[in-house]
Amino acid sequence: MLLRNIASVSKKLNRSYPLPCCRHFHSLLDIHPNIKNALNQRKPVVALESTIITHGMPYPQNMETALEVEDVVRSVGATPATIACLDGRLKVGLTRDEISKLAEVEKADVLKCSRRDLPYVVANRKCAGTTVAATMIIAHMAGIRIFATGGVGGVHRDGHISLDISADLVELGRTPVVVVSSGVKSILDIPRTLEYLETQGVSVAAYNNEGRFPDFYTRDSGCKAPYNLKGPQETAALIKALQDLNLQSGMLIGVPIPEEYALDKDLVRKAIDQAHKEAMAKGVEGKNVTPFMLAAVANITKGNSLRANIALIKNNAKVAAEIACKLSGNNSRLLGSKTPPPMIIGASMLDLCSTMIDDSPLALDGATYHTKVKEAAGGVGRNLAESIHKLHGDASFISVVGNDHTGKSLLQLMPPSLCSKIHIDDTNTTSICSILFDKDGNCKLCLANMDIHKSISGKLVQLHEEDFQRSPLIIIDGNLSVEAMDSILSLAKRHNKPVFFEPTDMLIAGKPFELSQQQFQQIKFISPNVYELKTIAETLQGCKVDWDPNKSLAAGQDQLISECKNILQQIEHHFDCIVVTLGSHGVLVNIRGECFQHRFFDSSPLNYNPPPLSKTYSRRFYKAPVVSDIVNVSGAGDSFSGGFITGILRGYTLDESIAFGFVAATCSLKSESAVPAQYFNSKDDEAQRQQQQLDNLVFLDV
C-alpha cells in the first residue's frame, strides 16, 4: 500500500461545511433537545457508543468514563451524543439517569446490539448497548457525521476459517460516518482486518502517527495505513471530499493511544495469547468473544489494559471533537477562546478515601478498622481546576506529578484538557493523601506526602508568563511554597491580574502573608474556613489571636457570626472580598464597600472590576441550603469555591455567585467523587437549579 500525506488535499476550510440538517427525524429516534438544536444550527456533534457502558467496562468505571468522555467533547466545543437503545427506542443523547441505568444493569439483562439485532430490540422494546455498527446506523439516521469510540471490531483470529468478521467492517463500507478510534482491537487479526476494509472500499488513515496504524493498547500495529493525517484541518478536508463524492461509505481514522498510557507490546501479545486460549477452552464464541477477551486481558495485565482503554477513549473523543469543530466551521475553541480561561496553580494528588463501616470509636491505638476504600483524584488546586473547568467551560491548570504509576493513574482520572500544563517530576513521587472518614462521612484523619509540591518552583511558574497575560484570574492553593507564591504574585502584579487564594489548611493558610504587603496586595479574594481565618489574622497581625473557633462553632450561629465579624474587621482592609465558609451554617462574606450587587468581572471581555476604593466594609451571612441524601462531603468546599469563582467570572452579582456556589456544592454532596463527573444534565437544568437557589436564598446583613 502507498503511504502518502493528505497535504495535497484542498484546505479551503475558511467557510463552513454544513453537516446534514435534520429536518425530518426518524420515527424510531428520540433525539435529545440539545443535540437536535445543535444539528439544526449546524454545530459540531460527536456520536459516542454505549457498549463500553453495558459490556466494555466494569461498574463504576463504565459510568464514570461515559460521563468524562462526554465532558471531553464539550470541553473542545462540540456536543456529545451518546447512543443506545432503551425500551425499544433509539436514543441519541442520554441523560445522566439513563447512563446510570445502563451502567448498573447486569450484563446478562442488556443486549449487545449490532445491525442484525436492531429489529429485535425495537420490536421487543429491549434495552441494549450499541456496537460500532449500530451506533453508525443510528448516528447516520440523526445526521451525525463524526463518531468516537475505543477500537473497532475486525477479523477474528482464524477468521479466514471461521468467517468470524465483525459487522463493524461491513458497516464502514456502506454507512457514511467517520469513525475515530485507536485502530482495531489488539485481540484481532489486524492485517486481515485492513485487507477486508480495503475490499469494502473504506478510507483508512493514521492520525499524527507517521502512517503507522495503531492497535488499541499500543501505538504501532506493524501495519501501515494508506494515508497519514497531521491534524483536524487535513482530516476535515478529507471528510469534505468524501462527502462531496457521495460515495456512501465510511472512514476509519486510527488515533494512537497517548504515549504515556501505551502498554508494552510483548506483554500485550502474551496476555492476548493467554486470553485467546482461555476463550477457546471455555467455548466462548460469536459476539461474546470480544468482551470476554478484553476482560481476560484486563485481569492478566492487572488492570493496566483497562486504564489504557479509558485513556485512549478520552483522547479519541477529543480528536473527534476537534475534527467536528473544523468540519462545521466552529473553530473558536481550537483557535483560542474569546474568553481566556482562569489559571489555577496548585497541588495534584491521589486521594485514598477510607470510610468506616461500623461505629467503633476511633483511637490511634494500632487497631484494625473495617472500611470501604475508594481511589479518586484529589488536591485542592486540582479539585478547583476540574470544578471550574466543568462549570466555567475551560480552565488552565499548572501542577506537578511524579513519573510513576500513581502519577499516570492520577492523570487518567483527570479531564485530558487539564493535563497539558502538568509537569512530570522524575525525582519525587506523586502525592498521595490517605483520608479516613467516620461512618457519617466526617473527615477524621488525613495523611499525605507533600514534598513533590516543592517542585512547583518560582522558575517553573515563570515558564507560564504568557498564561498570566491571558488569564482574567489567578487561583492558588496553600500547598505551594512561599517561593512559588512570591513568583506568582510578582507576575500577577506585572500583568495587573487579581489573585484568589484558597488557604487549604490552617497550618499553611498564612504562607503568602509572610511576604511583604506590597507583594501580597494582588490577592483580592480569600476563601478560608474559621480555622484558616484565625491563622491568616495571626500572620497578618504578627501576634496570636485570642479566639477559639471550636467554641464558636459549638456556641451556635449567632455567636459564630459575631466572633468571625470581629476577626474580619481586623484584616478586611487587605482584601476586596473574603468568603468565610462556616460548614453546615453557611458562608459569611466580607466586601469592600456596601454593594452586594457589585460585579467583580465584566462578562465580555473578562476584565477585573474592583469595588470603588472605600473605608467602608460590609458583611452578609448566607444560610446554607438543606441537603438530603448526602453521599460524600469531601469535595463540597472545593465545588462551592468553583461555583463562586465561575459566578464572578460570568459577571454575576455576589448574591448570584454565592447561590451558584451553593448549587455546585449541593451537586458535590450528592456525588461519590469530590468533583462530580457532571454537575448538570443540560443548560436548562443548570438555569433551573440556579433560579431555584436564588429564590430560596436566605441572608442576613451583619
C-alpha positions in Angstrom: 0.0 0.0 0.0 1.2 3.5 -0.8 1.9 5.8 2.2 1.2 9.4 1.4 0.3 12.6 3.2 -3.0 14.5 2.8 -1.3 17.8 2.4 -2.3 17.8 -1.3 -6.0 17.7 -0.5 -7.6 21.1 -0.7 -7.6 23.0 2.6 -10.2 25.7 1.8 -11.8 25.4 5.1 -12.3 29.1 5.7 -16.0 28.6 5.1 -18.4 26.3 6.9 -19.1 22.9 5.5 -22.6 22.1 6.8 -23.3 18.9 8.5 -26.6 17.3 7.4 -29.5 19.2 8.8 -32.2 17.0 10.4 -35.5 18.4 9.3 -37.2 15.0 9.4 -36.2 12.8 12.3 -36.8 9.1 12.1 -39.9 8.0 13.9 -38.0 5.5 16.0 -35.4 8.0 17.2 -35.5 10.0 20.4 -33.0 12.9 19.9 -32.1 14.9 23.0 -33.2 18.6 22.5 -29.6 19.9 22.9 -28.4 17.6 20.1 -31.4 18.4 17.9 -30.7 22.1 18.3 -27.0 21.7 17.6 -27.8 19.7 14.4 -30.3 22.2 13.2 -27.9 25.0 13.8 -25.1 23.0 12.1 -22.9 23.0 15.2 -20.4 20.2 15.8 -21.8 17.0 17.3 -19.8 13.8 18.1 -21.6 10.4 18.4 -20.5 8.0 21.2 -21.3 4.4 21.5 -22.7 2.6 24.6 -21.3 -0.9 24.6 -18.4 0.5 26.7 -21.1 1.2 29.3 -23.0 -2.1 29.0 -20.3 -4.6 28.2 -16.9 -3.0 27.8 -16.1 -2.0 31.4 -16.9 -2.9 34.9 -19.1 -0.7 37.2 -18.4 2.1 38.2 -15.6 2.8 35.7 -18.1 2.4 32.9 -20.4 5.2 34.1 -17.5 7.5 35.1 -15.8 7.0 31.8 -19.0 7.6 29.8 -19.6 10.9 31.6 -16.0 12.0 31.4 -15.9 11.3 27.7 -18.9 13.5 27.2 -17.2 16.2 29.2 -14.1 15.9 26.9 -16.3 16.5 23.8 -17.9 19.5 25.5 -14.5 21.0 26.5 -13.4 21.2 22.9 -16.6 23.0 21.8 -18.8 20.1 20.4 -21.9 18.4 21.6 -21.7 14.8 22.8 -24.4 12.3 21.6 -24.2 9.0 23.5 -26.3 6.5 21.6 -28.2 3.5 23.0 -31.4 1.6 22.8 -33.8 2.0 25.8 -37.1 0.2 25.9 -37.1 -0.2 22.1 -36.4 3.4 21.4 -33.2 4.5 19.6 -31.8 7.2 21.9 -29.5 9.9 20.5 -28.2 11.6 23.6 -28.6 10.1 27.1 -29.4 11.8 30.3 -27.3 11.1 33.4 -30.0 8.9 34.8 -30.2 6.9 31.5 -26.4 6.4 31.5 -26.7 5.3 35.2 -29.4 2.8 34.3 -27.3 1.2 31.5 -24.1 1.2 33.7 -25.7 -0.5 36.7 -27.7 -3.2 35.0 -26.3 -6.7 34.9 -24.7 -7.6 31.5 -27.0 -10.6 31.2 -30.0 -8.3 31.3 -29.0 -5.9 28.5 -28.2 -6.8 24.9 -25.2 -6.0 22.8 -26.8 -4.6 19.7 -25.3 -4.6 16.2 -27.1 -4.1 12.8 -28.8 -7.6 12.9 -30.1 -7.0 16.4 -31.8 -3.6 15.9 -35.2 -5.0 14.6 -35.4 -7.5 17.6 -34.5 -4.8 20.1 -37.1 -2.3 18.7 -39.9 -5.0 18.2 -39.5 -6.3 21.8 -38.8 -3.0 23.5 -35.4 -4.1 24.8 -32.5 -2.2 26.3 -29.2 -2.5 24.5 -25.7 -1.0 24.2 -24.9 -0.2 20.6 -21.8 -1.5 18.9 -19.8 0.5 16.4 -22.1 -0.8 13.6 -25.4 0.0 15.3 -24.1 3.4 16.5 -23.1 4.3 13.0 -26.5 3.4 11.7 -28.3 5.5 14.3 -25.9 8.4 14.1 -26.5 8.5 10.3 -30.2 8.5 10.8 -29.8 11.5 13.1 -27.5 13.3 10.7 -24.3 13.0 12.8 -21.1 12.5 10.7 -18.4 12.0 13.4 -18.3 9.1 15.8 -15.6 8.5 18.5 -15.0 5.1 20.0 -12.2 3.0 21.6 -11.5 0.4 18.9 -13.5 -1.1 16.1 -14.2 -4.8 15.6 -12.4 -6.8 12.9 -11.4 -10.1 11.5 -11.0 -12.5 14.5 -8.1 -14.9 14.8 -8.7 -17.8 12.5 -11.4 -15.6 10.9 -10.3 -16.8 7.4 -11.5 -20.2 8.6 -14.4 -19.4 10.9 -15.6 -16.3 8.9 -15.9 -14.5 12.2 -15.7 -11.0 10.9 -17.2 -8.0 12.7 -20.2 -6.3 11.3 -18.4 -3.0 12.0 -16.2 -3.6 8.9 -19.2 -4.1 6.6 -21.0 -1.0 8.1 -17.9 1.1 7.5 -18.3 0.2 3.8 -21.9 1.3 3.5 -22.7 4.0 6.1 -21.2 7.5 5.6 -20.0 8.1 9.2 -16.4 8.8 10.1 -15.2 6.6 13.0 -12.4 8.0 15.1 -10.8 5.1 17.1 -7.4 3.8 18.3 -7.4 1.4 15.3 -8.5 -2.2 15.6 -8.6 -4.0 18.9 -5.3 -5.8 19.6 -7.1 -9.1 20.2 -8.0 -9.3 16.5 -6.1 -10.1 13.2 -5.1 -6.6 12.2 -3.5 -7.3 8.7 -6.6 -9.3 7.6 -8.9 -6.6 9.0 -7.1 -3.9 7.0 -7.4 -6.0 3.8 -11.1 -6.6 4.4 -11.6 -2.8 4.9 -9.9 -2.2 1.5 -12.3 -4.7 -0.1 -15.2 -2.8 1.4 -13.8 0.5 0.0 -13.2 2.1 3.3 -10.8 5.0 3.6 -8.4 4.3 6.4 -5.9 6.8 7.8 -3.5 7.1 10.6 -3.7 10.3 12.7 -0.5 12.1 13.6 1.4 8.8 13.7 3.7 8.8 10.7 1.4 6.5 8.8 1.6 3.7 11.4 -1.8 2.1 12.1 -2.4 1.8 15.9 -3.6 -1.4 17.5 -5.6 -0.1 20.6 -3.2 -0.8 23.5 0.0 0.2 21.6 0.8 2.9 19.0 2.0 0.7 16.2 0.4 -2.5 14.9 3.3 -3.1 12.5 0.9 -2.2 9.6 0.9 0.9 7.5 -2.3 2.9 6.8 -2.8 4.1 3.3 -2.9 7.8 4.4 -1.4 9.9 7.2 -3.3 12.9 8.6 -1.5 15.6 10.5 -4.4 17.2 12.3 -8.0 18.2 12.3 -7.7 20.6 9.4 -6.4 17.9 7.0 -8.9 15.4 8.4 -11.8 17.8 7.8 -10.7 18.4 4.2 -10.6 14.6 3.6 -14.1 14.2 5.1 -15.4 17.0 3.0 -14.1 15.4 -0.1 -15.7 12.1 0.8 -19.0 13.9 1.4 -18.8 15.7 -2.0 -18.1 12.5 -3.8 -21.3 11.0 -2.2 -19.6 7.5 -2.0 -21.9 6.5 0.9 -19.1 4.7 2.7 -17.5 5.5 6.0 -14.0 6.3 7.0 -11.7 4.9 9.8 -9.2 7.2 11.4 -6.6 5.5 13.6 -5.5 7.7 16.6 -2.6 6.3 18.6 -3.1 5.9 22.4 -1.3 8.7 24.3 2.3 7.6 24.7 2.3 7.6 28.5 -0.6 5.1 28.6 0.7 2.7 25.8 1.4 -0.8 27.0 4.4 -2.9 26.3 3.8 -4.8 23.0 5.3 -8.1 24.2 3.3 -8.0 27.4 0.1 -7.3 25.4 0.8 -10.1 22.9 1.4 -12.7 25.7 -1.8 -11.5 27.5 -3.8 -11.8 24.3 -2.5 -15.3 23.5 -3.4 -16.5 27.0 -6.8 -14.9 26.8 -7.4 -16.5 23.4 -6.6 -19.9 24.8 -9.0 -19.4 27.7 -11.8 -18.3 25.3 -11.2 -21.5 23.2 -11.1 -23.7 26.2 -14.4 -22.3 27.6 -16.2 -22.4 24.2 -16.7 -18.7 24.0 -17.8 -17.7 20.5 -19.6 -15.1 18.4 -20.3 -11.6 19.9 -19.2 -12.8 23.3 -15.6 -13.3 22.3 -14.6 -9.6 22.3 -15.9 -8.7 25.8 -14.5 -12.0 27.2 -11.1 -11.3 25.7 -11.0 -7.7 26.9 -11.9 -8.8 30.4 -9.3 -11.6 30.4 -6.6 -9.2 29.2 -7.5 -6.7 31.9 -7.2 -9.4 34.5 -3.9 -10.7 33.2 -2.4 -7.2 33.0 -3.7 -6.4 36.5 -5.9 -3.5 35.3 -3.3 -1.8 33.2 -5.3 -2.5 30.0 -8.4 -1.0 31.5 -6.6 2.2 32.4 -5.2 2.3 28.8 -8.7 1.7 27.4 -10.1 4.7 29.4 -7.2 7.0 28.3 -7.5 6.2 24.6 -11.3 6.6 24.6 -11.0 10.1 26.1 -8.2 11.0 23.7 -10.2 9.8 20.7 -13.2 11.9 21.9 -11.0 14.9 22.0 -9.7 14.4 18.5 -13.2 13.6 17.1 -14.5 16.9 18.7 -11.6 18.9 17.2 -12.4 17.4 13.7 -16.1 18.0 14.1 -15.4 21.7 15.0 -13.3 22.1 11.9 -15.8 20.4 9.7 -18.6 22.7 11.0 -16.6 25.8 10.9 -16.8 26.2 14.7 -13.1 26.8 15.4 -13.3 29.2 18.4 -12.1 26.6 20.9 -9.3 25.4 18.6 -8.1 28.8 17.6 -8.3 30.2 21.1 -11.3 31.0 23.2 -12.6 34.6 23.1 -12.8 34.5 26.8 -9.5 33.2 28.1 -9.7 30.7 31.0 -8.7 31.4 34.6 -5.4 29.8 35.7 -5.2 27.6 38.7 -1.8 26.7 40.2 -1.7 24.1 43.0 -1.5 20.6 44.2 -2.5 17.4 42.4 -2.7 14.2 44.5 -4.3 10.8 44.5 -6.9 10.5 47.4 -7.3 7.1 49.0 -10.6 7.6 50.9 -11.4 5.1 53.6 -14.9 5.2 55.2 -15.6 3.3 58.4 -18.3 0.7 58.0 -19.1 0.3 61.7 -19.5 2.7 64.7 -16.3 1.7 66.5 -14.8 4.6 68.4 -11.7 5.8 66.6 -8.4 5.8 68.5 -4.8 5.8 67.3 -4.0 2.6 69.1 -3.0 0.2 66.3 -6.4 -1.4 66.0 -7.8 -2.5 62.6 -10.9 -0.7 61.5 -13.2 -2.1 58.7 -13.6 0.4 55.9 -14.7 0.9 52.3 -11.9 2.3 50.2 -12.2 4.4 47.1 -9.4 5.9 44.9 -10.1 9.4 43.5 -8.3 12.4 42.0 -7.7 15.0 44.7 -5.7 18.0 45.7 -7.3 21.4 46.4 -5.8 23.0 43.3 -6.7 20.0 41.1 -10.3 19.9 42.5 -10.7 23.6 41.9 -9.4 23.3 38.4 -11.7 20.4 37.5 -14.7 22.1 39.1 -14.1 25.4 37.2 -13.3 23.5 34.0 -16.7 21.8 34.2 -18.7 24.8 35.4 -17.0 27.7 33.5 -16.2 25.6 30.4 -12.4 26.0 30.5 -9.5 26.3 32.9 -5.7 26.3 32.7 -4.0 24.2 35.4 -0.3 24.2 36.4 0.8 21.4 38.7 3.3 18.5 39.1 3.0 14.7 39.4 5.7 12.1 39.7 6.9 9.8 36.9 5.3 6.8 38.5 2.2 4.6 38.3 0.4 6.8 40.8 1.1 9.8 38.5 -0.2 8.0 35.5 -3.4 6.9 37.4 -4.0 10.5 38.5 -3.6 11.9 35.1 -6.1 9.3 33.8 -8.6 10.4 36.4 -8.5 14.0 35.1 -10.1 15.6 32.1 -7.4 15.5 29.4 -7.6 19.2 28.7 -6.4 19.9 32.2 -3.3 17.8 31.8 -1.4 19.8 29.2 0.4 22.1 31.7 1.0 19.4 34.4 4.8 18.8 34.7 6.3 15.4 35.3 8.9 15.2 38.2 11.4 12.4 37.8 12.7 12.8 41.3 9.7 12.9 43.7 6.8 10.5 44.0 3.3 11.6 43.2 1.5 12.9 46.3 -0.9 10.5 47.9 -3.4 11.6 50.6 -5.0 8.9 52.8 -8.2 10.2 54.3 -10.2 8.5 57.0 -13.9 9.2 57.3 -16.3 8.1 60.0 -19.5 6.3 59.2 -21.3 9.6 58.8 -18.8 10.9 56.2 -16.9 13.3 58.6 -13.2 13.5 57.9 -11.2 12.3 61.0 -7.7 12.0 59.8 -5.5 12.9 56.7 -2.0 11.6 56.0 -0.2 12.9 52.9 3.3 13.1 51.4 3.6 16.7 50.0 7.3 17.0 49.0 6.6 17.0 45.3 4.7 20.3 45.5 8.1 22.0 46.2 8.8 21.2 42.5 6.3 23.9 41.6 9.2 26.4 41.9 9.4 30.1 41.0 11.3 29.1 37.9 8.6 26.7 36.7 6.0 29.4 37.4 7.8 31.9 35.2 7.7 29.5 32.3 4.0 30.2 32.1 4.1 34.0 32.0 2.1 34.0 28.8 -0.8 32.3 30.7 -0.6 35.2 33.2 -1.0 37.7 30.4 -4.2 35.9 29.1 -5.9 34.7 32.3 -8.5 37.0 33.9 -7.9 35.5 37.4 -5.1 33.6 39.0 -6.1 31.0 41.6 -3.6 29.4 44.0 -3.8 27.0 46.9 -1.9 26.9 50.2 0.2 23.8 49.2 2.6 26.0 47.2 5.9 27.1 48.6 6.4 30.7 49.7 9.0 31.0 46.8 6.4 29.9 44.2 3.8 32.3 45.7 6.3 35.1 45.5 6.9 34.4 41.8 3.1 34.1 41.1 2.3 37.4 42.9 5.2 39.2 41.1 3.8 38.0 37.7 0.2 38.9 38.7 1.4 42.4 39.7 3.3 42.8 36.5 0.3 41.9 34.4 -2.2 43.5 36.8 -4.1 40.3 37.5 -6.2 39.6 40.6 -5.4 36.5 42.7 -7.8 34.2 44.5 -6.2 32.4 47.4 -7.7 29.1 48.7 -5.9 28.6 52.1 -6.3 24.8 52.0 -5.3 24.1 55.7 -5.0 26.0 58.9 -1.3 25.0 59.2 -0.3 26.6 55.9 -3.0 29.3 55.5 -0.6 32.1 56.4 2.1 31.4 53.8 1.5 34.2 51.3 1.2 36.8 54.1 4.7 36.1 55.2 5.7 38.1 52.2 5.6 41.9 52.2 2.3 43.7 51.9 3.4 45.2 48.6 3.9 41.7 47.3 0.6 40.1 48.6 -1.6 43.0 47.7 -2.5 41.3 44.4 -4.5 38.8 46.5 -8.0 40.2 46.1 -10.0 37.2 47.2 -9.6 34.6 50.0 -11.9 31.7 51.0 -10.9 30.5 54.5 -12.8 28.3 56.9 -12.8 29.6 60.5 -9.5 27.8 61.5 -7.7 29.2 58.4 -9.2 32.7 59.1 -7.6 32.7 62.5 -4.2 31.7 61.0 -4.4 34.4 58.4 -5.3 37.0 61.0 -2.4 36.0 63.2 0.1 36.1 60.3 -1.1 39.5 59.1 -1.0 41.0 62.6 2.1 39.2 63.7 0.6 38.1 67.0 -1.7 35.4 68.5 -5.4 36.0 68.2 -7.4 35.2 71.4 -10.2 33.1 69.8 -11.1 29.5 69.8 -13.0 28.6 66.6 -14.1 25.3 68.1 -16.0 27.1 70.9 -17.6 29.4 68.4 -18.8 26.6 66.2 -20.3 24.8 69.3 -21.9 28.0 70.6 -24.3 28.4 67.7 -24.8 30.5 64.6 -25.2 34.0 66.2 -22.1 33.8 68.3 -20.1 32.3 65.5 -21.0 35.1 63.1 -20.3 37.7 65.7 -16.9 36.4 66.6 -16.0 35.9 62.9 -17.0 39.5 62.3 -14.6 40.7 64.9 -11.7 38.9 63.2 -12.7 40.1 59.8 -12.7 43.7 60.9 -9.1 43.3 61.8 -7.9 42.2 58.3 -10.6 43.3 55.9 -8.6 46.3 54.6 -6.2 43.9 52.8 -8.8 42.3 50.5 -11.7 43.2 48.1 -13.7 40.1 49.2 -13.4 37.5 51.9 -15.7 34.4 51.8 -15.6 32.5 55.1 -17.1 29.0 55.0 -18.9 28.1 58.2 -19.7 24.5 57.5 -23.3 23.5 57.6 -24.3 27.0 58.8 -23.4 28.7 55.5 -20.9 31.4 54.5 -20.0 34.9 55.7 -19.0 37.3 53.0 -16.9 40.5 53.8 -16.6 43.0 50.9 -15.0 46.4 50.3 -17.8 49.0 50.1 -21.5 48.5 50.6 -22.9 47.0 47.3 -23.6 43.3 47.2 -24.9 43.8 43.7 -21.3 44.6 42.5 -20.0 42.5 39.7 -16.3 41.8 40.0 -15.8 40.9 36.3 -17.2 42.4 33.2 -18.5 39.3 31.4 -17.2 40.4 28.0 -14.3 41.0 27.9 -13.2 39.3 31.1 -11.7 42.3 32.9 -11.4 42.7 36.7 -13.7 45.4 38.0 -12.6 46.2 41.6 -15.1 47.7 44.0 -14.7 51.5 44.5 -12.0 52.5 47.0 -13.7 52.9 50.3 -13.0 52.8 54.0 -16.4 51.2 54.5 -16.7 47.4 54.6 -19.9 45.3 54.6 -20.7 41.7 55.7 -23.5 39.4 54.7 -24.3 35.9 56.1 -25.8 33.4 53.7 -27.5 30.4 55.2 -26.6 27.1 53.6 -29.3 25.1 51.8 -30.6 21.9 53.5 -29.3 18.9 51.5 -30.7 15.4 52.0 -29.3 12.1 50.8 -25.7 13.2 51.2 -23.2 10.8 49.6 -19.8 12.5 50.1 -18.7 15.6 51.9 -15.0 15.6 50.9 -15.3 18.0 47.9 -18.2 20.2 48.7 -16.0 23.1 49.8 -14.0 23.0 46.5 -17.1 22.8 44.4 -18.6 25.8 46.3 -15.4 27.8 45.5 -15.5 26.5 41.9 -19.1 27.6 41.6 -18.5 31.0 43.3 -15.4 31.7 41.0 -17.5 30.7 37.9 -20.2 33.1 39.1 -17.9 36.1 39.4 -16.2 35.3 36.1 -19.7 35.2 34.4 -20.3 38.7 35.7 -22.8 37.6 38.4 -23.5 39.7 41.4 -22.3 38.5 44.8 -25.7 37.1 45.7 -25.9 35.3 42.4 -22.3 34.0 42.7 -22.9 32.7 46.2 -26.1 31.0 45.0 -24.2 29.3 42.2 -21.6 28.2 44.7 -24.3 26.6 46.8 -25.7 24.8 43.7 -22.3 23.4 42.8 -21.7 22.3 46.4 -25.1 20.5 46.5 -24.2 18.6 43.4 -20.9 17.6 45.0 -22.6 16.4 48.2 -24.7 14.0 46.1 -21.7 12.7 44.2 -19.3 9.9 45.1 -16.3 11.8 43.8 -15.0 15.2 45.2 -15.9 16.8 41.8 -19.0 15.3 40.1 -18.5 13.7 36.8 -21.2 16.1 35.6 -22.8 18.9 37.5 -25.9 19.4 35.3 -27.8 17.4 32.7 -28.2 20.5 30.5 -28.1 24.3 30.4 -31.8 24.3 31.2 -31.1 22.1 34.2 -28.4 24.5 35.4 -30.5 27.6 34.9 -33.5 26.0 36.7 -31.3 25.0 39.7 -29.7 28.4 39.9 -33.0 30.2 39.8 -34.4 27.9 42.5 -31.4 28.5 44.7 -31.7 32.3 44.2 -35.4 32.2 45.1 -34.6 30.3 48.3 -31.5 32.3 49.2 -31.6 33.3 52.9 -29.2 36.0 54.0 -28.6 38.4 56.9 -26.6 41.7 56.8 -24.4 41.8 59.9 
